[in-house]
């Protein structure tokens, strides 16, 4: 997964690759991370960051859900 985040707030924010999770509904479990670009730092207002996270291959499975900290994207 390639991630790009932009801080549109007026205050700095912190982001980390370790805060992203891939949930596999068929297995009712989270996919293992195979490799990730280490990233954990402050993003100043108006700035963007990019990094990659590589998860184990899940095959042609059904429904996956990407989670970031306490936010969920389907």
Phi, psi and omega per residue, in radians:
X1 nan 2.275 3.040
X2 -1.700 2.273 -3.071
X3 -2.040 2.353 2.984
X4 -2.341 2.185 -3.137
X5 -2.178 2.447 3.106
X6 -2.152 2.378 3.102
X7 -1.608 1.847 3.096
X8 -1.700 0.125 3.095
X9 -1.428 3.041 3.079
X10 -1.631 -0.131 -3.135
X11 -2.022 2.684 3.045
X12 -1.106 2.627 3.041
X13 -2.220 2.838 3.089
X14 -2.005 2.449 3.112
X15 -2.407 2.586 3.137
X16 -2.499 2.477 3.075
X17 -1.091 -0.485 -3.109
X18 -1.270 -0.128 -3.140
X19 -1.582 0.042 3.129
X20 -1.770 2.364 -3.117
X21 -2.333 2.495 3.079
X22 -1.982 1.994 -3.100
X23 -1.735 2.268 3.110
X24 -1.832 1.946 -3.084
X25 -1.131 -0.697 -3.099
X26 -1.043 -0.672 -3.140
X27 -1.625 -0.150 -3.080
X28 0.911 0.828 -3.067
X29 -2.692 2.898 3.088
X30 -1.632 2.455 3.084
X31 -1.242 2.526 3.101
X32 -1.334 2.534 3.057
X33 -1.479 2.166 3.101
X34 -1.488 -0.680 -3.099
X35 -2.829 2.607 3.052
X36 -2.619 2.569 2.980
X37 -1.234 2.222 3.108
X38 -1.183 2.235 3.104
X39 -2.655 2.150 3.047
X40 -2.798 1.777 3.124
X41 -2.829 3.048 3.123
X42 -1.421 2.391 3.037
X43 -1.927 2.079 3.124
X44 -1.281 2.730 3.124
X45 -0.933 2.349 3.125
X46 1.428 -0.075 -3.116
X47 -1.709 2.751 3.115
X48 -2.187 2.728 3.033
X49 -2.357 2.686 3.095
X50 -2.377 2.512 3.058
X51 -2.813 2.956 -3.117
X52 -2.148 2.577 3.053
X53 -2.271 2.301 -3.121
X54 -1.969 2.086 3.138
X55 -1.778 2.802 3.063
X56 -1.035 2.612 3.126
X57 -1.240 2.202 -3.073
X58 -1.789 0.022 -3.118
X59 1.287 -2.891 3.129
X60 -1.530 1.259 -3.098
X61 -1.547 2.982 -3.141
X62 -1.276 -1.962 -2.947
X63 -1.544 2.224 3.059
X64 -2.037 2.664 3.141
X65 -2.359 2.260 3.096
X66 -1.683 2.272 3.132
X67 -2.100 2.431 3.013
X68 -2.175 1.970 -3.125
X69 0.914 -1.867 3.127
X70 -1.974 0.295 3.095
X71 -1.832 2.541 -3.095
X72 -2.241 2.307 3.035
X73 -2.046 2.278 3.094
X74 -1.747 nan nan
